[in-house]
Amino acid sequence: MRATPITVAALAAALLLTACDSSGGDSGPSNKNKAGGACTLDAVGVQVAASAAPSAGDSGNVTVTLTNRGSKCTLNGFPAVDLQGGKASGAVPADKAAKAQRLTLAKGATASFTITYVRGAAGGAKSLPVRTAKFTLPGSSAGHSFKWTYGEVAVKGSAGAANASVSPFQQAGD
């Protein structure tokens, strides 16, 4: 007779889990990726986490994690990242030392990329006053923007390019 309450509890838990929708309860993407095609921003969830550079001259990392909420899709190469602040903006180049890989994401799978940057002096002539970061996925023109709260980014070279780089996509999670 003791098996019955456990069985009922297990059944109730299973029913609760199947009642949840795939959006995780937030107002995330609702459209689906085309099966096996390039991943699209309208079918992935985006989370941003940072290990910000504490002061000018220090390096920081901003990691963007993508969770596929649609059909199986593929990420191939590097994301295109642009740092924007006021009238200034700067494209972030791909990390020259990293090799891009092709990742296929099943529904619910995650991948991430990292923006590594050098913090600039606040208000300095050799700093980009970044307020927003925008990225696009390979094979897509749709972009996703997020607020940049990690300080100004140092510039390098006479062209004033952002002293930053972006990694290729990496498999994330379990």
C-alpha positions as CSV (number, residue, x, y, z in Angstrom):
1,M,0.0,0.0,0.0
2,R,2.9,2.4,0.5
3,A,3.8,2.2,-3.2
4,T,0.6,4.0,-4.1
5,P,1.4,7.4,-2.6
6,I,4.8,7.4,-4.3
7,T,3.3,6.3,-7.6
8,V,0.7,9.1,-7.4
9,A,3.4,11.7,-6.5
10,A,5.6,10.6,-9.4
11,L,2.6,10.7,-11.8
12,A,1.7,14.2,-10.6
13,A,5.3,15.4,-11.0
14,A,5.4,14.0,-14.6
15,L,2.1,15.7,-15.4
16,L,3.4,19.0,-14.1
17,L,6.5,18.8,-16.1
18,T,4.7,18.1,-19.3
19,A,2.4,21.0,-18.7
20,C,5.3,23.5,-18.9
21,D,5.8,25.2,-22.2
22,S,9.2,25.3,-24.0
23,S,9.5,29.0,-23.6
24,G,10.4,28.6,-19.9
25,G,7.6,30.9,-18.9
26,D,9.3,34.1,-20.2
27,S,8.4,36.3,-23.2
28,G,11.2,34.8,-25.2
29,P,11.2,33.8,-28.9
30,S,8.2,32.0,-30.2
31,N,9.1,31.3,-33.8
32,K,10.9,28.1,-34.8
33,N,14.2,27.4,-36.6
34,K,14.0,25.7,-39.9
35,A,14.9,22.1,-39.2
36,G,18.7,21.7,-39.7
37,G,19.1,25.2,-41.1
38,A,21.0,28.2,-39.6
39,C,19.9,29.2,-36.1
40,T,17.9,32.4,-36.0
41,L,17.5,34.9,-33.2
42,D,13.7,34.5,-33.2
43,A,14.1,30.9,-32.1
44,V,16.8,31.2,-29.4
45,G,16.8,32.5,-25.9
46,V,19.7,34.9,-25.0
47,Q,21.5,35.3,-21.7
48,V,24.4,37.6,-21.0
49,A,26.9,37.2,-18.1
50,A,30.1,39.1,-17.5
51,S,33.3,39.1,-15.7
52,A,33.8,42.9,-16.1
53,A,37.2,44.5,-16.2
54,P,37.5,46.4,-12.9
55,S,39.6,49.3,-14.1
56,A,41.3,50.9,-17.2
57,G,43.8,48.5,-18.8
58,D,42.2,45.4,-17.4
59,S,40.6,42.7,-19.5
60,G,37.0,41.6,-19.1
61,N,34.8,38.9,-20.7
62,V,31.1,39.1,-21.6
63,T,29.6,35.7,-22.4
64,V,26.5,35.4,-24.4
65,T,24.6,32.1,-24.1
66,L,22.1,31.0,-26.7
67,T,19.5,28.3,-26.0
68,N,17.8,26.8,-29.0
69,R,14.0,26.8,-28.5
70,G,13.1,25.7,-32.0
71,S,13.9,22.8,-34.3
72,K,17.5,21.5,-34.7
73,C,19.7,24.3,-36.1
74,T,23.3,25.0,-37.0
75,L,25.8,27.7,-35.9
76,N,28.8,27.9,-38.1
77,G,31.7,30.4,-37.6
78,F,31.6,33.5,-35.5
79,P,28.9,35.9,-34.5
80,A,29.1,39.5,-35.9
81,V,29.4,41.9,-32.9
82,D,29.3,45.6,-32.9
83,L,29.9,47.9,-29.9
84,Q,27.9,51.1,-30.0
85,G,28.1,54.3,-28.0
86,G,26.7,57.6,-28.9
87,K,28.0,58.5,-32.4
88,A,30.8,56.0,-32.2
89,S,30.7,52.3,-32.9
90,G,33.2,49.6,-33.6
91,A,33.0,46.1,-35.1
92,V,34.6,43.5,-32.9
93,P,37.0,41.3,-34.9
94,A,37.0,37.5,-34.5
95,D,39.7,36.1,-32.2
96,K,42.5,35.3,-34.7
97,A,43.9,32.5,-32.5
98,A,40.5,30.6,-32.3
99,K,39.2,28.1,-34.9
100,A,35.6,28.3,-35.7
101,Q,33.6,25.1,-35.5
102,R,30.2,24.0,-36.9
103,L,27.7,23.3,-34.1
104,T,24.4,21.6,-34.5
105,L,22.0,22.4,-31.7
106,A,19.0,20.2,-30.9
107,K,16.0,21.8,-29.2
108,G,17.0,22.9,-25.7
109,A,20.7,22.7,-26.4
110,T,23.0,25.7,-25.7
111,A,26.0,27.4,-27.2
112,S,27.9,30.5,-26.2
113,F,30.4,33.0,-27.5
114,T,32.6,35.4,-25.5
115,I,33.5,39.0,-26.1
116,T,36.9,39.8,-24.6
117,Y,37.8,43.4,-24.2
118,V,40.2,45.8,-22.6
119,R,38.6,48.5,-20.4
120,G,39.4,52.1,-21.4
121,A,39.7,55.1,-19.2
122,A,36.3,56.8,-18.5
123,G,36.0,59.8,-20.9
124,G,39.5,59.1,-22.3
125,A,40.4,60.0,-25.9
126,K,41.5,56.4,-26.4
127,S,38.2,54.9,-25.2
128,L,35.0,53.9,-26.9
129,P,32.0,54.9,-24.7
130,V,30.0,51.7,-25.3
131,R,26.4,51.7,-24.2
132,T,25.0,48.8,-26.3
133,A,26.4,45.7,-27.9
134,K,24.7,44.2,-30.9
135,F,25.3,40.8,-32.5
136,T,24.0,38.8,-35.4
137,L,24.2,35.1,-36.0
138,P,25.9,33.7,-39.2
139,G,23.5,33.5,-42.1
140,S,21.1,36.0,-40.5
141,S,20.7,39.8,-40.8
142,A,18.5,40.1,-37.7
143,G,20.4,41.5,-34.7
144,H,20.0,41.3,-30.9
145,S,21.1,44.2,-28.7
146,F,21.9,44.3,-25.0
147,K,22.9,47.0,-22.7
148,W,26.6,47.3,-22.1
149,T,27.3,48.1,-18.4
150,Y,30.9,47.0,-18.3
151,G,32.7,50.3,-18.8
152,E,34.3,52.0,-21.7
153,V,36.3,49.9,-24.1
154,A,39.9,50.9,-25.0
155,V,40.7,51.6,-28.6
156,K,43.8,50.5,-30.5
157,G,45.6,51.6,-33.6
158,S,45.2,54.9,-35.5
159,A,41.8,53.9,-36.8
160,G,40.5,53.7,-33.2
161,A,39.2,50.1,-33.4
162,A,37.8,48.6,-30.2
163,N,40.4,46.7,-28.3
164,A,38.2,43.6,-28.2
165,S,37.7,40.2,-29.9
166,V,34.9,37.7,-30.2
167,S,35.3,33.9,-29.8
168,P,33.7,31.3,-32.1
169,F,30.6,29.5,-30.8
170,Q,31.3,26.8,-28.2
171,Q,29.0,24.1,-27.0
172,A,27.7,25.0,-23.6
173,G,25.9,23.1,-20.8
174,D,25.9,19.4,-20.2
